[in-house]
Amino acid sequence: MAKPNYSFEKRKKELDRQKKKDEKKARKGEQNADETGQEEGAEDSETVVAAE
């Protein structure tokens, strides 16, 4: 019977955790970019209305 390769399993878990962490960080970055974009967009639309 073959021995289990615990170091491979551990490395795979670490890679999965890192991938999940990176995806979460990317989502938060997109969310922050959307929020700042909405704020700037709101200011622009007010300026257009005031200019008319």
C-alpha positions as CSV (number, residue, x, y, z in Angstrom):
1,M,0.0,0.0,0.0
2,A,1.3,3.5,-0.9
3,K,2.0,6.1,1.8
4,P,-0.1,9.2,1.8
5,N,1.7,12.3,0.6
6,Y,0.8,14.8,3.3
7,S,3.2,17.5,2.1
8,F,1.3,17.6,-1.3
9,E,-2.0,17.8,0.5
10,K,-0.7,20.6,2.7
11,R,0.7,22.5,-0.3
12,K,-2.6,22.1,-2.2
13,K,-4.6,23.5,0.8
14,E,-2.2,26.5,1.1
15,L,-2.6,27.2,-2.6
16,D,-6.4,27.0,-2.4
17,R,-6.4,29.4,0.6
18,Q,-4.1,31.9,-1.2
19,K,-6.3,31.7,-4.3
20,K,-9.4,32.4,-2.3
21,K,-7.7,35.2,-0.5
22,D,-6.6,36.8,-3.8
23,E,-10.1,36.5,-5.3
24,K,-11.6,38.2,-2.2
25,K,-9.1,41.0,-2.4
26,A,-9.8,41.5,-6.1
27,R,-13.6,41.6,-5.4
28,K,-13.0,44.2,-2.6
29,G,-10.8,46.2,-5.0
30,E,-13.5,46.2,-7.7
31,Q,-16.1,47.2,-5.1
32,N,-14.0,50.1,-3.9
33,A,-13.4,51.2,-7.5
34,D,-17.1,51.1,-8.2
35,E,-18.0,53.1,-5.1
36,T,-15.5,55.8,-6.0
37,G,-16.7,55.8,-9.6
38,Q,-20.3,56.2,-8.5
39,E,-19.4,59.2,-6.3
40,E,-17.5,60.9,-9.2
41,G,-20.3,60.0,-11.6
42,A,-22.8,61.6,-9.3
43,E,-20.8,64.8,-9.1
44,D,-20.5,64.9,-12.9
45,S,-24.3,64.5,-13.4
46,E,-25.0,67.3,-11.0
47,T,-22.6,69.5,-12.8
48,V,-24.3,68.8,-16.1
49,V,-27.7,69.6,-14.6
50,A,-26.4,72.8,-13.1
51,A,-24.8,73.8,-16.4
52,E,-28.1,73.5,-18.3
